[in-house]
């Protein structure tokens, strides 16, 4: 994946897709989970909120144990379409996100 002449991510499409994840659930639980993952090198790409529910798009290696932990907390773990990852990683607002 290139952006403005720089390599952002060097991987095949499946590898990139495998590192994109959405976490959805009660806002407070999502916030705590995301804060812990940020310390593990997982990058927050974007958020959406509707009432007390929050969804956070993230990029990084989320292993099976961490995914299970999220589910045990009542969070939904989903994948992100490649197009969405491209938009987030190239960030139209000029904020640099290193993948």
Secondary structure, 3 states (H helix, E strand, C coil): CEECCEECCCCCHHHHHHHEEEEEEEHHHHHHHHHHHHCCCCEEEEEEEECCEEEEEEECCCCHHHHHHHHHCCCEEEECCHHHHHHHHHCCCCCCCCC
